């Protein structure tokens, strides 16, 4: 009896190896299909194809496994194959953590983003005058903040709202920043303006509403100036990362990803800060991450706790909007903090146990 059992076991071992060989052969065909689909830009899952395969398999099932068991087993194989395609696809992305293990550090000369030391980016929503930007920059410099943001080209929901000063705004930012030794971050909306912007800004911002403006993404990818890419109002993580891939694939690997809140059904805040985006991006990509707490909440009373949460989650930098007199600001007056409040914000961050290494001292 034991001899017969041993014979059967030997046969089972051989069958196991045959199954393994066939599974790996199947996997190689799946990989080939995935590579072909990727080149064609058709990476979507095809449920009809899976259903057809299951029906054919069940049709040829002679037992002893019942049809339900067979369907379950092959669904597991199909799922493993789908995961294999997705892993290979994501592994091939230039921004993927699997492609590059070490963190990308954006070196702006006097300041770095992604070097492990938390940074603050501050400035007005819109550049309104040289005096306004000078007042903000003076306080920033005193607080040790080295990156100023300010909108010269403003994508506004209403066509009747203030649209920014354009080129004049960029020139103001550059003059003031040079006076105080700051780096400039400002948004560009038109691909035709990218080359011009490189003469005035240190980091080109691609705003949330332009996250999938693919011509703009390619344009900022064609220059060497670092890019700050903001997440779209309702963009998934996959869409966000693929937008960054457009830039990097075009030749510019100096990209910072910015979580700025997404649109949900919540009414108490302007947007909803997706704090999980920070560790998710850090896990999936080697690019540095910034969190815009001003646009995330749209509420001045939440800026400090959201900034602490962002840094605790692993953000490399936090962006906050400040204005000499927010009440008369030409854009987003309700969400910008005044300069004394900004100084208090900085002091509280320094005193926070979450940020013992925050740069900047009085």
Secondary structure, DSSP 8 states (H G I E B T S, - for coil): -HHHHHHHHHHHHHHHHHHHHHHHHHHHHHHHHHHHHHHHT-----HHHHHHHHHHHHHT--SSS-HHHHHHHHHHHHHHHHHHHHHHHHHT-TTBTTT--S---EE-SS-EESSSS-EEEEE-SB---HHHHHHHHHHHHHHT--EEE-BSS---SSTTS----THHHHHHHHHHHHHHT-EEEEE---GGGHHHHTTT-SEEEE-GGGTT-HHHHHHHHTSSSEEEEE--TT--HHHHHHHHHHHHHTT---EEEEE--B--S--SSSSB--THHHHHHHHHBSSEEEEEHHHHH--GGGHHHHHHHHHHTT-SEEEEEB-TTGGG-SS-TTT-B-HHHHHHHHHHHHHSTT-TT-----
